Amino acid sequence: MEREINLSQLQAMKEAFDTADEEGTGELDMDTFRAKMAPHLGSGITDTELVQLFMKIDADCGGTVDWAYR
């Protein structure tokens, strides 16, 4: 998995996040993140890497990740 992303990749991730957020809550739980975001993170990413990534993004350990502008 690449360590850096460019603006185009970030925009694609935002679109994928919005599509995955079918309920419109602005949050994804781990199961949804793994199922819906994995295809956008590269074919070489393992399930373990997905879980680790989720845990890194879930800064407040609330069990969800969100896309918020701060």
ROMI-820900 format. One line per 5 residues: number of its first residue (from 1); their letters; for each residue x, y, z of C-alpha. Coordinates in steps of 0.001 Angstrom, whole numbers, plus 500000, padded with zeros to 6 digits. Last residue first. Layout:
# ROMI-820900
NUM = A = X Y Z | ...
***
This chain:
# ROMI-820900
70 = RYAWD = 488425 520642 510087 | 486744 518913 507193 | 485041 515730 508192 | 484964 512346 506548 | 484022 509853 509187
65 = VTGGC = 485382 506624 510560 | 483450 504419 512938 | 484123 502238 515986 | 484433 505138 518409 | 488181 504727 518890
60 = DADIK = 488572 508539 518791 | 491184 508404 516027 | 489291 505939 513828 | 491694 506579 510929 | 494456 504481 512469
55 = MFLQV = 492024 501694 513402 | 490607 501618 509889 | 494107 501404 508435 | 494980 498502 510720 | 491765 496688 509776
50 = LETDT = 492443 497229 506084 | 496050 496080 506493 | 494837 492868 508144 | 492358 492328 505316 | 495222 492590 502861
45 = IGSGL = 495873 495375 500382 | 497392 494236 497102 | 494439 495083 494885 | 494546 498755 495729 | 492764 501000 498197
40 = HPAMK = 489661 501683 496124 | 488500 498056 496085 | 488914 497931 499885 | 486601 500907 500523 | 483204 499221 500288
35 = ARFTD = 483630 495917 502103 | 486293 496877 504653 | 484750 500257 505418 | 481270 498738 505663 | 482480 496123 508139
30 = MDLEG = 484527 498660 510116 | 481728 501184 510538 | 481403 504077 508111 | 480323 507582 509084 | 478776 510616 507377
25 = TGEED = 475340 509369 508385 | 473990 509306 504831 | 472621 505772 505126 | 474437 504588 501989 | 477805 505868 503191
20 = ATDFA = 479712 503679 500719 | 478946 506123 497890 | 480148 509086 499951 | 483312 507207 500914 | 483995 506241 497289
15 = EKMAQ = 483576 509881 496228 | 485923 510994 499008 | 488436 508303 498010 | 488335 509477 494386 | 488989 513051 495534
10 = LQSLN = 491952 511861 497606 | 493326 509914 494629 | 493138 513016 492449 | 494764 515131 495152 | 497736 512775 495522
5 = IEREM = 498211 509940 497961 | 501123 508965 500173 | 502171 505764 501956 | 501322 503433 499097 | 500000 500000 500000
***
